Amino acid sequence: MLHYAVVFLVIALIAAVFGFGGIAAGAVGIAKILFFVFIVLAVISFLTGLLKK
């Protein structure tokens, strides 16, 4: 999931360089959502792993 966040961030940067502001804003929004979902899932996984031991 972190991979997809980075991909959308790169797409946003490329779109911003070429002047496509709407596409860049949309890609940045998707990248932010994916990044925060990744963080939440990583923390839940970490806590579950601690509680299993």
C-alpha distances in whole Angstrom, upper triangle without the diagonal:
4,5,5,7,9,10,11,13,14,15,17,19,20,21,23,25,26,27,25,24,23,20,19,19,17,15,15,15,12,10,11,10,7,8,10,8,6,10,11,10,10,14,15,14,16,19,19,19,22,24,24,26
4,5,5,6,9,10,11,12,14,15,17,19,20,21,23,25,26,24,23,23,20,18,19,17,14,14,14,12,9,10,11,7,6,9,9,6,9,12,11,10,14,15,15,16,19,20,20,22,24,25,26
4,5,5,6,9,10,11,12,14,15,17,18,20,21,23,24,23,23,22,19,18,19,17,14,14,15,12,10,12,13,9,9,13,12,10,13,15,14,14,17,19,18,19,22,23,23,25,27,28,29
4,5,5,6,8,10,10,12,14,15,16,18,20,21,22,20,20,19,16,15,16,14,11,12,12,9,7,10,11,7,9,12,11,10,13,15,15,15,18,19,19,21,24,24,24,27,29,29,31
4,5,5,6,9,10,11,12,14,15,16,19,20,21,19,18,18,15,13,14,12,9,9,10,7,4,7,8,5,6,9,10,9,11,14,14,14,17,19,19,20,23,24,24,26,28,29,31
4,5,5,6,9,10,11,12,14,15,17,19,20,18,18,18,16,13,14,14,10,10,12,10,7,10,11,9,8,12,13,12,13,17,17,16,19,21,21,22,25,26,26,28,30,31,32
4,5,5,6,9,10,11,12,14,16,17,18,17,17,17,14,12,14,13,9,10,12,10,8,11,13,11,11,15,15,14,16,19,19,19,22,24,23,25,27,28,28,31,33,33,35
4,5,5,6,9,10,10,12,14,15,16,14,14,14,10,9,10,9,5,7,9,7,5,9,10,9,10,14,14,14,16,19,19,19,22,24,24,25,28,29,29,32,34,34,36
4,5,5,6,9,10,10,12,14,15,14,13,14,11,9,10,10,7,6,9,8,6,8,11,10,10,13,15,14,16,19,20,20,22,24,24,25,28,29,30,32,34,35,37
4,5,5,6,9,10,11,13,14,13,14,15,12,9,12,12,9,9,12,12,9,12,15,14,13,17,18,17,19,22,22,22,25,27,27,28,31,32,32,34,37,37,39
4,5,5,6,9,10,11,12,11,12,12,9,7,10,10,7,8,12,11,10,13,15,14,15,18,19,19,21,23,24,24,27,29,29,30,33,34,34,36,38,39,41
4,5,5,6,9,10,10,9,9,9,7,4,7,8,5,6,9,10,9,11,14,14,14,17,19,19,20,23,24,24,27,28,29,30,33,34,35,37,39,40,41
4,5,5,6,9,10,10,10,12,10,7,10,11,9,9,12,13,11,13,16,16,16,19,21,21,22,25,26,26,28,30,31,31,34,35,36,38,40,41,42
4,5,5,6,9,9,10,12,10,8,11,13,10,11,15,15,14,16,19,19,19,22,23,23,25,28,28,28,31,33,33,34,37,38,38,40,43,43,45
4,5,5,6,5,7,9,6,5,9,10,9,10,13,14,14,16,18,19,19,22,24,24,25,28,29,29,32,33,34,35,38,39,39,41,44,44,46
4,5,5,6,6,9,8,5,8,11,10,10,13,15,14,16,19,19,20,22,24,24,26,28,29,30,32,34,35,36,38,39,40,42,44,45,47
4,6,8,9,12,11,9,12,15,13,13,17,18,17,19,22,22,22,25,27,27,28,31,32,32,34,36,37,38,40,42,42,44,46,47,49
4,6,9,11,10,10,13,15,14,15,18,19,19,21,23,24,24,27,29,29,30,33,34,34,36,38,39,40,42,44,44,46,48,49,51
4,6,9,9,9,11,13,13,14,17,18,19,20,23,24,24,27,28,29,30,33,34,34,37,38,39,40,43,44,45,47,49,50,52
4,6,6,6,9,10,11,12,14,16,16,18,20,21,22,25,26,27,29,31,32,33,35,36,37,39,41,42,43,45,47,48,50
4,6,5,6,9,10,10,12,14,15,16,18,20,21,23,24,26,27,29,30,31,33,35,36,37,39,41,42,43,45,46,48
4,5,5,6,9,10,11,13,14,15,17,19,20,22,23,24,26,27,29,30,32,33,35,36,38,39,41,42,44,45,47
4,5,5,6,9,10,11,12,14,16,17,18,20,21,22,24,26,27,28,30,32,33,34,36,37,39,41,42,43,45
4,5,5,6,9,10,10,12,14,15,16,18,20,21,22,24,26,27,29,30,31,33,35,36,37,39,41,42,44
4,6,5,6,9,10,11,12,14,15,17,18,20,21,23,24,26,27,29,30,32,33,35,36,38,39,41,43
4,5,5,6,9,10,11,12,14,16,17,18,20,21,23,24,26,27,29,30,32,33,35,36,38,39,41
4,5,5,6,9,10,11,12,14,15,16,18,20,21,22,24,26,27,28,30,31,33,35,36,37,39
4,5,5,6,9,10,10,12,14,15,16,18,20,21,23,24,25,27,29,30,31,33,35,36,38
4,5,5,6,9,10,11,12,14,16,17,18,20,21,23,24,26,27,29,30,32,33,35,37
4,5,5,6,9,10,11,12,14,16,16,18,20,21,22,24,26,27,28,30,32,33,35
4,6,5,6,9,10,10,12,14,15,16,18,20,21,22,24,26,27,29,30,31,33
4,6,5,6,9,10,11,12,14,15,17,18,20,21,23,24,26,27,29,30,32
4,5,5,6,9,10,11,12,14,16,17,18,20,21,22,24,26,27,29,31
4,6,5,6,9,10,10,12,14,15,16,18,20,21,22,24,26,27,29
4,5,5,6,9,10,10,12,14,15,16,18,20,21,23,24,26,28
4,5,5,6,9,10,11,12,14,15,17,18,20,21,23,24,26
4,5,5,6,8,10,11,12,14,15,16,18,20,21,22,25
4,6,5,6,9,10,10,12,14,15,16,18,20,21,23
4,6,5,6,9,10,10,12,14,15,17,18,20,22
4,5,5,6,9,10,11,12,14,15,17,18,21
4,5,5,6,8,10,10,12,14,15,16,19
4,5,5,6,9,10,10,12,14,15,17
4,5,5,6,9,10,11,12,14,16
4,5,5,6,9,10,11,12,15
4,6,5,6,9,10,11,13
4,5,5,6,9,10,11
4,5,5,6,9,10
4,5,5,6,9
4,6,5,7
4,6,6
4,6
4
